[in-house]
Amino acid sequence: MQTSFTPDQLADPEIARANKILRACVHCGFCTATCPSYQVLGDELDSPRGRIYLIKEMLETGRPADARTAKHIDRCLGCLACMTTCPSGVDYMHLIDHARAHVERTYKRPAFERFLRFVLAETVPYPRRFRFAMRGARLAKPFAWAFPDARLKAMLAMAPDTLPKPSQNDRAQTFAPIGPRRYRVALQTGCAQKALDTDINDATIRLLRRLGCEVVIPKKLGCCGALSHHMGREAESHAQAAANIRAYGAAGDVDAIIINTSGCGTTVKDYGVIFEGAPLQPQAEKVAGLAKDITEFLQAVGLPEAAPKGLRVAYHSACSLQHGQQIKTAPKDLLQRAGFEVVEPLDPHLCCGSAGTYNLLQPEISAELRRRKVDTLHATAPQVIAAGNIGCMVQIGTGTQIPVVHTVELLDWALGGPKPRALAGLP
């Protein structure tokens, strides 16, 4: 793709990076075949290729974003399936990140939309606030019909009927390994996950300890910055990321930083790029290099083989794991090694519609993507659905009666841990 940025524009490192990305695109359109929003809407401007044209025009002219551009940028899930498909290696992830930040800086959204985004950014990354908000949403849930805005209805629908008590394991502390110490690892405990499903971190800690890991929960560890980052709120996301980088630095040397929420993992692994040229870059690159998805780490260190369980598990591959981190086979291989029968739905590359806050800000598109994903999962006739991202688990769980659990919960159970609570009804 030809671009026409001026030398003054290219002096800006962000514009220079965008220019390089734009020039890699050859308009082939392969991305449209795997883009979920284009599959649902059929609008060229809701495909990666169409958004690239909008971004190019916006950045070249240096103009503020307008309502039309913001609408189509907002409709992007950020699933990155287009990057897996693209034969030219277009770095769409960093281009859409730049576009979102530009939209957030230069476009004044309608007042109610600004309010919703502010509430999400100031609530979801903070477990106590989020827990309080979920309790309020649960009380308001029976009256959802009276709310005129579909986004408010989606937020109420997200509230679970019950919330688990906070887990003591999520506090800053160190867990000794069971047996000789083989590794020392830090655990990213997440934010919304700590309010919605405490079993995931508990299972992760148990499993790692049995494999000889000393598990450290660093002090002052908070949100990785992913949610604010994907909403274009650059200053907030960078501040959250910087705080975590310092927290990991204070925790001492570790062999890996374990992440069991793949949406967080994609962002943490990108810290080096996010802080490129900043004083924090060396520390950011170190953290990014140590970050490992839990399944990535388990495959590397080796998992004992377990007896067959007689349980059919449909594996849902989160976009942030398969496209963002290019981890595709490790979770399935581990589940099979742990004795489960693993099946995968048709079109596993397509997003379930969760995508951070997408299911709350774009509820109609998200609901259609969830329906399609649940239909393909049901077609495999599973007894259990497994995923590696809390957002996907909540999204899919609201559309099916089949139990949805985290991959690590099944692995922990297979290797001596308790049966996941979600599977209490299964023999």
Secondary structure, DSSP 4 states (H G I P E B T S, - for coil): ------HHHHTSHHHHHHHHHHHH-----GGGGT-HHHHHH--GGGSHHHHHHHHHHHHHHTPPP-HHHHHHHHT-----HHHHH-TT---HHHHHHHHHHHHHHH----HHHHHHHHHHHHHTTSHHHHHHHHHHHHHHGGGGGG---HHHHHHHHHS-S--PPPPGGGSSEEEPPSSS--EEEEEE--SHHHHH-THHHHHHHHHHHHTTEEEEE-TT----SHHHHHTT-HHHHHHHHHHHHHHHHHT---SEEEES-HHHHHHHTTHHHHTTTSTTHHHHHHHHHHEEEHHHHHHHH----------EEEEP--HHHHTSS---SHHHHHHHHTT-EEE--SSTTS--S-TTTHHHHSHHHHHHHHHHHHHHHHTT--SEEEES-HHHHHHHHTT-SS-EEEHHHHHHHHTT-PPPGGGTT--
